[in-house]
Amino acid sequence: MRLSDADRELAFEALARHAAEGRLEVDELERRVTVVANATTHEEVASVMADLPPLASAFEQSARPRRGRGHGDADAPQPGWTPTGERFRDPGSGRVMRVWTDAGGGRHYVAES
């Protein structure tokens, strides 16, 4: 079945979530994003997702309380936050986001300049 632009965006978001959860290194994420960007069918996208576990459904995601403003929930890292090696491109804004953690294990997203 043919892939729509909306389907492709959902695949990009899923890959970004898998990377943010530590399942994909940056080079592997980039490889898979390239495959999705060039895909024309759902089967092609399924091939790059086959070895990844299922993510929580959109309903489960929307039922969770959101913190802050979502991606880019802070303009700058706060004292006590620690940078991680995780980065991703926010599909909504196109900005590269850096993941930071606080002492309580909370995750924060800050746009890189």
C-alpha positions in Angstrom: 0.0 0.0 0.0 1.3 3.5 -0.9 2.7 5.6 1.9 1.3 9.1 2.6 3.2 12.1 3.9 1.4 11.7 7.3 2.4 8.0 7.5 6.0 9.0 6.8 5.9 11.6 9.6 4.5 9.0 12.0 7.4 6.7 11.1 9.9 9.6 11.7 8.4 10.3 15.1 8.5 6.6 16.0 12.2 6.3 15.0 12.9 9.5 17.1 11.2 8.0 20.1 13.2 4.7 19.7 16.4 6.8 19.5 15.4 8.9 22.5 14.8 5.6 24.5 18.3 4.4 23.6 17.4 1.7 21.1 19.1 3.4 18.1 22.5 5.1 17.8 22.6 8.3 15.7 24.2 6.6 12.7 21.5 3.8 12.7 18.8 6.4 13.2 20.0 8.4 10.2 20.2 5.2 8.0 16.6 4.3 8.9 15.3 7.9 8.4 16.8 7.8 4.9 15.0 4.6 4.1 11.7 6.0 5.4 12.3 9.3 3.5 12.7 7.3 0.3 10.0 4.8 1.0 6.9 4.6 -1.2 5.1 1.7 0.6 4.2 0.7 4.1 6.1 -2.5 3.6 9.4 -0.6 3.1 8.8 1.3 6.4 7.8 -1.9 8.2 11.2 -3.4 7.2 13.1 -0.7 9.2 10.8 -1.1 12.2 10.7 -4.9 12.3 13.4 -5.3 15.0 12.1 -2.6 17.3 9.5 -3.2 20.0 6.0 -1.7 19.8 5.7 1.8 21.2 2.8 3.0 23.4 -0.2 3.9 21.2 -1.1 7.5 20.4 -4.1 7.1 22.7 -1.8 6.0 25.6 0.6 8.8 24.8 -2.2 11.4 24.8 -3.6 10.1 28.1 -0.3 10.8 29.8 0.0 14.2 31.4 2.4 16.4 29.4 5.2 18.4 31.0 6.2 21.8 29.8 5.7 22.7 26.1 6.7 19.3 24.6 9.8 19.4 22.4 11.9 22.4 23.4 10.2 22.6 26.8 13.1 24.8 28.0 14.8 27.7 26.3 18.1 26.7 27.9 19.4 23.9 30.2 18.9 24.6 33.9 21.5 24.2 36.6 21.8 20.6 37.6 20.7 19.2 34.3 23.1 16.7 32.6 23.3 16.5 28.8 22.9 13.0 27.3 24.2 11.9 23.9 20.7 11.9 22.6 19.7 14.3 19.8 16.8 14.2 17.4 15.2 16.5 14.8 11.8 17.7 15.9 9.5 16.9 13.0 7.3 19.8 13.8 9.9 22.6 13.8 12.9 20.9 12.0 15.1 21.9 14.9 17.8 19.6 16.4 16.9 18.9 20.0 19.3 17.9 22.7 18.0 15.7 25.6 19.0 16.7 29.1 18.2 14.8 32.4 17.6 16.3 35.8 18.6 14.7 39.2 15.1 13.1 39.5 15.4 11.4 36.1 13.2 13.8 34.3 13.9 14.4 30.6 14.0 17.9 29.1 14.4 18.9 25.4 16.4 22.0 24.5 16.9 23.2 20.9 20.5 23.4 19.9 21.7 26.7 18.6 
